């Protein structure tokens, strides 16, 4: 599982404090090329729900992309709805990141 995160070198808070502050919102996306016209919101939440979404992603080796601006835009959508065309490019970049991480992970297994 990959995790994209760069800590500010001047930030003196512990990693645990920083993680707790950063994960007050989370959105899970999914896309099935055979069934979906566009990626869908699979889960969305704040606080404990966000932590649960992140924990499930980690437990299932799903890469996590941290993008607070994108999460803010996506959290306005209903769970099960497809993303709007205005977000296609940004979400495509996230999916490209996820596929690159999975590819690297699969190569390490061989």
N, C-alpha and C positions, 0 to 999 in steps of 0.2 A: 504494500500500500504506500502510496506517495502522499506527501503533504507539502504543500507549497506555503512556506512561512519564512519570513525573514525578520528577525528581531532587530530592533533599533539598537546599535551598539552602546548608545548613551542611556538606554532604559535600564534602570537599576532594580526594577521589580523582578520577583522570581518568575520563572516560567509558569508555575501554577497560577499565580495571581494574574499574569498576562492572559493566559488561556481562559480563565474564568471571566475576565472582562471582555474578551473578544467574542465569545460565543453566546451572546445574549440573543442572537437571531440565527436561524439556519433554514435553508430551503434545499430540498432534494429534487433533482431533475432526472427524468428518464426519457429514453427515446427508443422506440422499436421501429426500425425502417420498414418492416412488413405491415405494420398496423397504424402507425402515427403519421400525420401530415407534418407535425412539428414536435419538438420536445414538450413534455408535459411536466407540470408540478406534481410530484409524487407525495411530498410532505412539506409542511411549513410550520414554523413555530418560534416562540421566544422562550427565554429562560430555561426551565427544566425540559420543556419539549424540544428546544434547540439542542440541549445537551444530549437528549435521547437520540435525536436524529444523527448527531455526530458520532455517538457511541455505536449506533447500529452500522453506520458507514465503516467505522474502524473495524468492528467485529467481522464485517463481510468483505474486508479488504477493498473497499471502494475509495478511490483517491478523493481527497478533499481539496477544493480550490477555495481559498479565502478571498472574497471580494465584497466588502461591505456595501459598496454602491450598487452592485448587481443584486445582492440579497435584498436591499431596500426596495428595488424595483420589482423583484420577483415576489416578495412577500405580500404585495397588493393583489396578487392573483389567487383565485380559488384553487384548492387542491383538486387535481384532475383536469384542470384547464390547460390548453396549449399556450405556449408563450406567444406574445404578439410579434408581428413582423419587425417591429422596431428593435427587438432584442435578439433577432436571429444571429447577427454578426458576432455580438458579444458572447452569446451562448455557444455558438460554433467554436469560438476560441477556447472556451472552457472544455467542451467535448474533445477538441484536438489535444488539449493538455492531458486530459484523462486517458485518452488512447495512447499518448506517448509514454505516460507513466506505466500503463499496463504492458506496453511493448517492452519497456526496459525490464520490468519485473519478470515477464515471461522469458526473456533472454537469459536472465540470471539463473533461472531454474534449470536451464538446459546444460 
